[in-house]
Each structure stands twice: as C-alpha cells, then as structure tokens.
Amino acid sequence: MLLYYITDRTQFPGDEAARRARLLERIAAAAGAGVDYIQLREKDLSARELEQLARAAIQAIRGASSSARLLINSRCDVALAAGANGVHLRAGAQDISAADARALLVRAGMSSPIVAASCHASSEVALAASEGADFAVFGPVFGKGPDAAHEQVAPAGLSALRAACSASVGGMPVLALGTVSTENAAGCLRAGAAGVAGIRLFQNGDVAATVRRLRSLP
C-alpha cells in the first residue's frame, strides 16, 4: 500500500517562518512514520524559495533515516537543483508529458527519476500510463476539503476510481485522493487503488498512528 503525503504549509498557523518550520517538522514525522512519497506542492513560492524549501525537506527526510522520496510539483528545474527524487505533473494539462519530464531529468543527470501524475478522469490515467508515469493520483474520490470548496468539484466516487484503476495500462499504480481517511481507505483499496494520497490525512493529527492504521487495512 503506497502512502503519499501532499504538503500545504498554508494550513499551519503563524507567520511564514513558523509555517515552514511546522511543515518541515511534519515532513520529518511523516517520513519517519513510513510514508512512501512526499509531494512538495507549495505553488505560491518562487523557484528559489521552493528550491530552498525542497533542500530543507530533503534534510528533514534524511534526518528521519527514511527512504521516503520527495517529488516537486510541476518543476523539473527545482527538482534537479534541489536534488529531489522526481516530479509530480498534471496529466493532459499545462505540464509537460511524463515521458518528456523523465527524458529531461535523465539527460540532466538524475538517476531513475520518479514521475507521478494527477488525474481526474480515466482517460487521463490511460494517458499517464501510456507516457510512462510511475503512478497516478486520481481524485477527488470523496470530495475536497473545506478550503477548496469554492472550486465546486463533485466527488468522483468509488465507481470512477474503479474505472480509473482499470484504465491503467500495464498495471501502473493508481492512488486515491480526495478526503480519504482511515475509515474509507479500505473502500479505495477494494476498488483497485494501490494506495492513498492526501494533505490532511498525513498533515493533521498523529501521523504515525495514521500510517499504522492504514498499513493494517486488508
């Protein structure tokens, strides 16, 4: 079962310095608890700020003696500069394709880059798989959190998740995203998901307890 923590420092209280400090603490805790991937998704930061935060996140992961991999949202240049493990792209959108991102990262010297893709339809999952993405994150399965309610995105539901998993050519893993909890994650696994992703799922509460409960699911 793959576990994927998506960061959002704006959910923490305090000024910018306090938020970044809290985020790095949470990244270290999540990595130490056994989360597999961490997506640094701080879209409002400049490239330089994102690179600095990424470098600090890598140190936090190493300090936790963890094998968690850090992916940078959309920015291949930042992933390369910071020494991250790869990138997270939006399938079929403004981002470059998974195949082009992998080729770029390899040419620039990154060994075995990880390329993930956000998908909101079965067709996007199929596209990501055909382009060689390592895995897809599909959602929102159960909806979005209150801070994103203004976007009015309807929940996809478990049936759509099941269809998305079936559309994954060659068995590319599909992770469920969108108000996933320890209570409903089992349904995602039964629908074919290879794991779960989330912000609050890993950023709120006792992350070690959350990971234990998820790992104990059949």
C-alpha positions in Angstrom: 0.0 0.0 0.0 1.6 3.2 -1.2 1.2 6.3 1.0 1.5 9.8 -0.5 1.7 13.0 1.6 0.9 16.2 -0.3 2.1 19.3 1.5 0.3 22.6 2.2 2.1 24.8 4.7 -0.7 27.4 4.5 -2.8 25.2 6.7 -0.5 25.8 9.6 -0.9 28.8 11.9 1.6 31.6 12.3 3.8 33.7 10.0 5.7 32.3 7.0 8.7 31.3 9.1 6.5 29.4 11.6 4.6 27.7 8.8 7.7 26.5 7.1 9.1 25.2 10.3 5.9 23.3 11.1 5.9 21.9 7.6 9.4 20.6 7.9 8.6 19.0 11.2 5.6 17.3 9.7 7.6 16.1 6.7 10.2 14.5 9.1 7.4 12.9 11.1 5.6 11.5 8.0 8.9 10.2 6.6 9.8 8.6 9.9 6.4 7.0 10.2 6.8 5.3 6.9 5.1 7.4 4.2 6.5 6.4 0.8 6.3 9.7 -1.1 6.1 13.4 -0.2 4.9 15.9 -2.8 6.1 19.4 -2.1 3.1 21.3 -3.5 3.8 24.9 -2.4 2.6 26.5 -5.6 2.8 30.1 -4.4 6.6 30.1 -3.8 9.1 31.4 -6.3 11.5 28.9 -7.9 14.3 30.0 -5.5 12.0 29.7 -2.4 10.8 26.3 -3.5 14.3 25.1 -4.0 15.4 26.3 -0.6 12.3 24.6 1.0 13.0 21.4 -1.0 16.6 21.2 0.2 15.4 21.6 3.8 12.7 18.9 3.2 15.4 16.5 1.9 17.4 17.1 5.0 14.4 16.5 7.2 13.7 13.2 5.4 17.4 12.1 5.8 17.3 13.2 9.5 14.4 10.8 10.0 16.5 8.0 8.5 13.8 7.4 6.0 13.6 6.1 2.4 10.7 8.4 1.6 11.0 10.0 -1.8 10.5 13.8 -2.4 8.7 14.9 -5.5 8.4 18.5 -6.6 5.1 19.8 -8.0 5.5 20.5 -11.7 9.0 22.0 -11.5 11.7 19.8 -13.1 14.2 22.6 -12.7 13.6 22.8 -9.0 13.7 19.0 -8.6 17.1 19.0 -10.3 18.5 21.9 -8.4 17.4 20.7 -5.0 18.3 17.0 -5.6 14.8 15.7 -5.2 13.7 12.3 -6.4 11.4 13.4 -9.2 8.3 15.5 -10.1 4.5 15.4 -9.9 2.7 16.5 -13.0 -0.8 17.2 -14.1 -1.8 14.7 -16.8 -3.1 16.3 -20.0 -2.7 19.8 -18.7 -0.2 22.6 -19.0 2.6 20.4 -17.6 5.0 18.6 -20.0 4.3 14.9 -20.5 5.6 12.2 -18.2 7.8 10.9 -21.0 9.3 14.3 -21.7 9.9 15.0 -18.0 11.7 11.7 -17.5 13.9 12.3 -20.5 14.7 15.8 -19.4 15.6 14.7 -15.9 17.7 11.8 -17.1 19.6 14.0 -19.6 20.3 16.4 -16.7 21.8 13.6 -14.7 19.0 12.4 -12.3 19.3 8.7 -11.8 16.0 6.8 -12.0 13.7 9.8 -11.6 10.2 9.3 -10.3 7.4 10.8 -12.3 3.8 10.9 -10.9 0.7 12.4 -12.5 -2.5 13.9 -11.2 -5.6 12.6 -13.0 -9.3 13.4 -12.8 -10.6 11.1 -15.4 -10.0 7.5 -16.7 -8.7 8.9 -19.9 -6.0 10.9 -18.1 -5.0 7.8 -16.2 -4.6 5.9 -19.5 -2.6 8.9 -20.9 -0.3 8.9 -17.9 0.3 5.2 -18.2 1.0 5.4 -21.9 3.5 8.2 -21.3 5.4 6.1 -18.7 4.4 7.7 -15.4 5.4 5.7 -12.4 2.0 6.1 -10.8 -1.1 8.3 -10.9 -3.0 10.1 -8.2 -6.8 10.0 -9.0 -9.4 12.2 -7.4 -11.3 13.7 -5.8 -12.8 10.4 -4.8 -14.8 11.6 -1.8 -14.6 15.3 -2.4 -12.3 18.1 -1.5 -11.6 19.8 1.9 -13.3 23.0 3.0 -10.6 25.3 1.8 -11.2 24.1 -1.7 -15.0 24.1 -1.6 -15.2 27.2 -3.8 -14.0 25.1 -6.7 -17.2 23.1 -6.7 -15.6 19.9 -7.8 -18.0 17.0 -7.4 -16.8 13.8 -5.8 -15.8 11.2 -8.4 -16.9 8.3 -6.2 -15.6 4.8 -5.9 -17.0 3.6 -9.2 -15.0 6.3 -11.0 -11.9 5.2 -9.0 -12.5 1.6 -10.1 -12.8 2.6 -13.7 -9.6 4.7 -13.4 -7.7 1.8 -12.0 -9.0 -0.4 -14.8 -7.8 2.2 -17.3 -4.2 1.9 -16.1 -2.3 0.3 -18.9 0.4 -2.1 -17.9 -0.6 -2.1 -14.2 0.6 1.4 -13.4 -0.4 2.0 -9.7 -3.3 4.4 -9.1 -3.6 6.2 -5.7 -6.9 7.6 -4.4 -7.1 11.2 -3.4 -9.9 13.4 -2.1 -11.0 13.4 1.6 -9.6 9.9 2.0 -9.5 8.9 5.7 -8.5 5.8 7.7 -12.2 5.0 7.7 -12.8 5.0 3.9 -9.4 4.0 2.6 -10.3 0.3 2.6 -13.0 1.0 0.1 -10.4 2.6 -2.2 -8.2 -0.5 -2.0 -11.2 -2.7 -2.8 -11.8 -0.5 -5.9 -8.3 -1.3 -7.1 -6.2 1.6 -5.7 -2.6 0.8 -4.9 -2.6 3.3 -2.1 -3.9 6.6 -0.9 -2.8 10.3 -1.0 -3.8 13.3 0.9 -3.0 16.6 2.6 -4.9 16.4 5.9 -4.7 12.7 6.0 -1.0 13.0 6.8 -0.7 16.6 7.9 -3.2 16.6 10.7 -3.1 14.5 13.9 -0.8 11.7 14.8 0.8 10.7 11.5 2.4 7.6 13.0 -1.0 6.4 14.2 -2.5 7.2 10.8 0.2 5.2 9.0 -0.2 2.3 11.3 -4.0 2.2 10.8 -3.6 2.4 7.0 -0.9 -0.3 6.9 -3.2 -2.6 8.9 -6.0 -2.5 6.3 -6.6 -5.8 4.5 
